[in-house]
Amino acid sequence: MWHPGEVALQRRAGVRPAEHGSARVRAEIPTAAAEFLRAQRMIVIGTPDRDGRVWATALTGPPGFVAASGARTIVIGALPTVPPAEIFDTEHDLGTLAIEPMTRRRMRANGRARRDGDRLLLLTDQVYANCSRYLQRREMSGEVPGTARTAQVGAALSAEQQTSIRDADTFFIATHADGLGSDVSHRGGDPGFVQVVDGRRLIFPDYAGNLMYMTLGNLELNPMAGLLFLDWKTGDALHLTGRARVLWDPGNVPGAERLVEFEVDSVLQVAGASPFRWTFVDRSKFNPPAPVP
């Protein structure tokens, strides 16, 4: 089924919808994808909660905690502890992104998931690899098990949170369209590529990609979105949920084909969300210069 949001974006961008889009993605899990999943220790998931707010969060575990089971089932041996933790008692749309920073490999798998004890079972509708552009290389340098988690909730970004976003070179964005499913994707660039307008508003560039417009296609139909900023050194996670819209005039932002404006509705910062610590290696050679604030 062609995604009407993707088609609208593609036509406006001058892309032939018949050649690109989620309708061309297969549901089966290839052997190479299954092998990649078994090696991962982190997977990012995205979905709406019962109120329709969209969240992105990261799940972690030992190698093998994410594994393919059969042609269209992925078993995730962890459950979210932050919103939308409560929704998986029944089958629910779920977007996932398995990402390996050191090799710049990433893979998306979207479908319907439900809780099975202390794990999630995902029946896939879309499985595909992404290109490695705009992904910074990082090496896992340590693990701090049993880190105590503390949460801070707010309706706007604090000065410290705004600074951490300005310094970020990576974040994840989750979107959802009713009847078409959920999706989560990576966004990257040089530090400063996400502009903080104020405590309630962010603007970031949309660089050249795979022409599928799965993220922006969902936003065309539903502005609700969730952002996740990970602190790779401390394991802290900054979750934002709100609304996003596409700005078709990129202005003078280097490399941008368009911009995305995000308005914050709610902020959740979790200390010690991930046990892993990462060391920066290098930036993607495809990163355009960050815009001047």
ZILIN-V976352 format. One record per residue. N is the residue number from 1. D_FIRST is the distance of its C-alpha to the first C-alpha in Angstrom with 1 decimal. Layout:
N_D_FIRST / N_D_FIRST
This chain:
1_0.0 / 2_3.8 / 3_6.4 / 4_9.1 / 5_11.8 / 6_11.3 / 7_11.2 / 8_14.3 / 9_16.0 / 10_15.5 / 11_16.8 / 12_19.7 / 13_20.5 / 14_20.5 / 15_17.7 / 16_15.7 / 17_11.9 / 18_11.4 / 19_13.6 / 20_12.6 / 21_10.0 / 22_8.4 / 23_5.6 / 24_9.0 / 25_10.5 / 26_11.7 / 27_12.6 / 28_16.2 / 29_19.1 / 30_21.1 / 31_24.9 / 32_25.6 / 33_23.3 / 34_25.1 / 35_28.4 / 36_27.6 / 37_26.6 / 38_29.9 / 39_31.9 / 40_30.6 / 41_32.6 / 42_30.3 / 43_26.7 / 44_25.3 / 45_23.0 / 46_21.4 / 47_20.4 / 48_21.6 / 49_24.8 / 50_25.6 / 51_26.5 / 52_23.2 / 53_24.9 / 54_23.0 / 55_25.1 / 56_25.2 / 57_27.8 / 58_29.0 / 59_29.9 / 60_32.6 / 61_34.4 / 62_36.2 / 63_34.6 / 64_32.5 / 65_31.6 / 66_27.9 / 67_27.2 / 68_24.6 / 69_25.3 / 70_23.7 / 71_20.5 / 72_18.2 / 73_20.7 / 74_22.4 / 75_25.7 / 76_26.9 / 77_30.6 / 78_31.0 / 79_30.2 / 80_29.9 / 81_33.2 / 82_32.1 / 83_29.5 / 84_27.2 / 85_29.3 / 86_29.6 / 87_26.0 / 88_25.3 / 89_27.4 / 90_24.2 / 91_20.7 / 92_19.2 / 93_16.4 / 94_17.9 / 95_17.4 / 96_20.1 / 97_21.8 / 98_24.5 / 99_26.9 / 100_30.2 / 101_32.2 / 102_35.0 / 103_32.8 / 104_30.2 / 105_27.5 / 106_24.4 / 107_21.3 / 108_18.3 / 109_16.9 / 110_14.6 / 111_14.1 / 112_16.3 / 113_20.1 / 114_23.3 / 115_26.9 / 116_29.0 / 117_32.6 / 118_32.9 / 119_29.6 / 120_25.8 / 121_23.6 / 122_20.0 / 123_17.4 / 124_15.1 / 125_11.3 / 126_11.9 / 127_15.2 / 128_16.6 / 129_19.9 / 130_20.8 / 131_23.6 / 132_27.0 / 133_27.8 / 134_29.4 / 135_30.1 / 136_33.7 / 137_35.5 / 138_37.1 / 139_39.0 / 140_39.4 / 141_43.1 / 142_43.7 / 143_42.8 / 144_44.3 / 145_43.7 / 146_44.3 / 147_44.1 / 148_44.7 / 149_41.8 / 150_42.7 / 151_40.3 / 152_40.9 / 153_38.9 / 154_38.9 / 155_37.4 / 156_38.1 / 157_38.7 / 158_42.2 / 159_44.1 / 160_43.8 / 161_40.0 / 162_39.7 / 163_41.8 / 164_39.7 / 165_36.6 / 166_38.5 / 167_39.5 / 168_36.1 / 169_34.4 / 170_31.3 / 171_29.1 / 172_25.7 / 173_23.2 / 174_20.8 / 175_18.2 / 176_15.9 / 177_13.5 / 178_13.6 / 179_10.7 / 180_8.9 / 181_11.9 / 182_15.0 / 183_15.9 / 184_19.4 / 185_20.8 / 186_24.2 / 187_26.1 / 188_29.5 / 189_32.4 / 190_36.1 / 191_37.7 / 192_37.6 / 193_34.1 / 194_33.2 / 195_35.5 / 196_36.9 / 197_37.7 / 198_39.3 / 199_38.9 / 200_35.8 / 201_33.9 / 202_32.6 / 203_31.2 / 204_29.7 / 205_28.6 / 206_25.1 / 207_26.1 / 208_24.5 / 209_21.7 / 210_18.8 / 211_17.1 / 212_13.9 / 213_15.0 / 214_13.4 / 215_16.6 / 216_17.2 / 217_13.7 / 218_14.2 / 219_17.7 / 220_16.6 / 221_15.3 / 222_17.9 / 223_21.1 / 224_22.1 / 225_22.6 / 226_24.9 / 227_27.0 / 228_29.1 / 229_32.2 / 230_34.0 / 231_37.7 / 232_37.9 / 233_41.7 / 234_42.1 / 235_38.9 / 236_38.5 / 237_35.1 / 238_34.4 / 239_31.4 / 240_30.4 / 241_28.1 / 242_27.6 / 243_25.6 / 244_24.5 / 245_23.9 / 246_23.5 / 247_26.7 / 248_26.2 / 249_29.8 / 250_30.6 / 251_34.3 / 252_36.5 / 253_34.5 / 254_34.8 / 255_31.6 / 256_29.3 / 257_26.7 / 258_26.3 / 259_27.3 / 260_26.0 / 261_28.3 / 262_28.3 / 263_30.4 / 264_31.7 / 265_31.8 / 266_33.2 / 267_34.6 / 268_35.2 / 269_37.3 / 270_37.9 / 271_40.8 / 272_40.7 / 273_37.0 / 274_36.8 / 275_39.7 / 276_39.0 / 277_40.8 / 278_39.7 / 279_41.8 / 280_40.5 / 281_40.7 / 282_39.4 / 283_36.9 / 284_34.1 / 285_35.5 / 286_32.5 / 287_33.3 / 288_34.4 / 289_37.5 / 290_37.1 / 291_37.6 / 292_41.0 / 293_40.9
